[in-house]
Amino acid sequence: MTMKIALFVPCYIDQLYPDVAWSTLELLESLGCEVVVPDVPVCCGQPMANTGCWEEAKPLAQSFVKNYREFDHIVCPSGSCTSMIVNHYHDLLPDDADYKHVSQHTWELCAFLTDVLKVEKLDISFPYRVGLHQSCHGLRELKLGSPSERNIPQFSKARQLLELIPDIELVDLARKDECCGFGGTFAVSEEAVSCMMGNDRVHDHLQAGAQVLTAGDMSCLMHMDGLIRRQQKPLAAMHIAQILAGRKPENMPAEATT
């Protein structure tokens, strides 16, 4: 029996980074999935919830559950949006009978690939030095990796997938799970602190020799890529879906190709 899979495209990806959505769709289809992209509102309500506007977020949570409750699995190329749905909708929808199914079957992309599809081979090439940024929501709320503050066996679902690419070179960071400083509205209310944190992460990737910075959250990449571009740093930023779908870096800085 074919699974009914829905692709949930977050609002900022829909508006600013549509190729991440296309890459996710192409990747899932290449792995044999039949995917539907529902023609419905695309915001999960996280921006409102982050600023304490829970009543304004509630209609979006209700809409999401209503529109996605019929699917066997919902896949999202964003750890923070996935965490909003899985970990925080219960505060908005305590009595919604359909929410339990939605919360148990909404997956961040890398988790879906490793835990549901159990991908063990990728027939793609990506001959670049890559640094992996492990975003906070995915790492600590979705358990996509092992945070350094916990004494547990080391793992990373994103790294597990990247290691399936034969010619990729994954570089080791000095602080592999440090926050980039984006934090949604934090980047607006605490701009200076946010930028300092972002610059620290960019510096760590450059010191490690990365040519490409990747992550499962385009919001983190958006923040760091803005700093990279304004300062003309020799580093390209790509969502992990783009790498796994076989995309190549665009506008690779000349220094990053050496």
LINNOR-V255225 format. One record per residue. N is the residue number from 1. D_FIRST is the distance of its C-alpha to the first C-alpha in Angstrom with 2 decimals. Layout:
BEGIN
{{N | D_FIRST} {N | D_FIRST}}
END
This chain:
BEGIN
{{1 | 0.00} {2 | 3.81} {3 | 6.45} {4 | 9.37} {5 | 12.29} {6 | 15.86} {7 | 18.85} {8 | 21.92} {9 | 25.06} {10 | 28.19} {11 | 31.26} {12 | 33.48} {13 | 30.92} {14 | 30.35} {15 | 34.11} {16 | 35.52} {17 | 33.02} {18 | 30.45} {19 | 29.93} {20 | 28.32} {21 | 25.64} {22 | 25.26} {23 | 25.20} {24 | 22.43} {25 | 20.32} {26 | 21.19} {27 | 20.56} {28 | 17.01} {29 | 16.26} {30 | 18.11} {31 | 15.86} {32 | 12.75} {33 | 11.75} {34 | 11.46} {35 | 14.21} {36 | 16.11} {37 | 19.74} {38 | 20.81} {39 | 24.29} {40 | 25.84} {41 | 28.65} {42 | 28.04} {43 | 30.39} {44 | 29.25} {45 | 32.82} {46 | 33.83} {47 | 37.09} {48 | 38.34} {49 | 37.44} {50 | 39.16} {51 | 42.36} {52 | 42.27} {53 | 41.34} {54 | 38.75} {55 | 39.30} {56 | 38.63} {57 | 35.37} {58 | 34.09} {59 | 33.17} {60 | 31.04} {61 | 29.18} {62 | 28.70} {63 | 27.48} {64 | 24.97} {65 | 23.40} {66 | 23.44} {67 | 21.80} {68 | 19.07} {69 | 18.23} {70 | 15.18} {71 | 13.27} {72 | 11.15} {73 | 13.58} {74 | 16.88} {75 | 18.56} {76 | 22.32} {77 | 24.80} {78 | 27.46} {79 | 28.21} {80 | 30.73} {81 | 28.59} {82 | 25.69} {83 | 28.29} {84 | 29.71} {85 | 26.45} {86 | 25.54} {87 | 29.11} {88 | 31.27} {89 | 29.60} {90 | 30.36} {91 | 34.00} {92 | 33.32} {93 | 30.84} {94 | 31.90} {95 | 30.90} {96 | 27.69} {97 | 25.06} {98 | 22.15} {99 | 23.57} {100 | 22.44} {101 | 18.72} {102 | 19.72} {103 | 22.04} {104 | 19.63} {105 | 16.91} {106 | 19.36} {107 | 19.95} {108 | 22.76} {109 | 21.62} {110 | 23.02} {111 | 21.60} {112 | 18.04} {113 | 18.68} {114 | 20.31} {115 | 18.64} {116 | 14.92} {117 | 14.52} {118 | 17.53} {119 | 19.12} {120 | 21.88} {121 | 23.12} {122 | 24.18} {123 | 25.83} {124 | 28.26} {125 | 31.97} {126 | 33.84} {127 | 37.40} {128 | 38.78} {129 | 40.04} {130 | 37.70} {131 | 38.40} {132 | 35.61} {133 | 36.33} {134 | 34.43} {135 | 34.44} {136 | 35.62} {137 | 32.80} {138 | 30.15} {139 | 32.42} {140 | 33.78} {141 | 31.47} {142 | 28.02} {143 | 29.23} {144 | 28.08} {145 | 31.15} {146 | 34.18} {147 | 37.10} {148 | 40.49} {149 | 42.04} {150 | 39.91} {151 | 40.74} {152 | 37.25} {153 | 35.67} {154 | 35.27} {155 | 31.87} {156 | 30.40} {157 | 26.77} {158 | 28.05} {159 | 30.51} {160 | 27.97} {161 | 26.07} {162 | 29.34} {163 | 30.54} {164 | 27.83} {165 | 29.83} {166 | 32.37} {167 | 35.37} {168 | 35.20} {169 | 38.06} {170 | 37.38} {171 | 40.69} {172 | 41.70} {173 | 42.89} {174 | 45.79} {175 | 43.97} {176 | 40.27} {177 | 39.03} {178 | 41.79} {179 | 41.15} {180 | 41.70} {181 | 43.45} {182 | 41.28} {183 | 40.16} {184 | 39.44} {185 | 42.56} {186 | 44.43} {187 | 44.89} {188 | 46.76} {189 | 48.78} {190 | 49.68} {191 | 49.75} {192 | 52.23} {193 | 50.53} {194 | 47.12} {195 | 48.55} {196 | 50.32} {197 | 47.17} {198 | 45.30} {199 | 48.14} {200 | 48.05} {201 | 44.41} {202 | 45.12} {203 | 48.16} {204 | 46.22} {205 | 43.80} {206 | 46.78} {207 | 48.69} {208 | 45.79} {209 | 45.91} {210 | 42.62} {211 | 42.22} {212 | 38.98} {213 | 38.14} {214 | 34.45} {215 | 32.56} {216 | 29.35} {217 | 31.32} {218 | 32.83} {219 | 35.29} {220 | 36.94} {221 | 36.99} {222 | 38.48} {223 | 41.25} {224 | 42.08} {225 | 41.75} {226 | 44.25} {227 | 46.70} {228 | 46.10} {229 | 46.76} {230 | 49.81} {231 | 51.36} {232 | 50.28} {233 | 48.86} {234 | 47.50} {235 | 43.90} {236 | 40.74} {237 | 37.97} {238 | 34.27} {239 | 31.10} {240 | 28.96} {241 | 26.13} {242 | 28.68} {243 | 29.58} {244 | 26.06} {245 | 25.33} {246 | 28.42} {247 | 30.97} {248 | 34.61} {249 | 37.21} {250 | 39.10} {251 | 42.82} {252 | 43.14} {253 | 46.65} {254 | 49.04} {255 | 49.89} {256 | 46.24} {257 | 45.94} {258 | 48.67}}
END
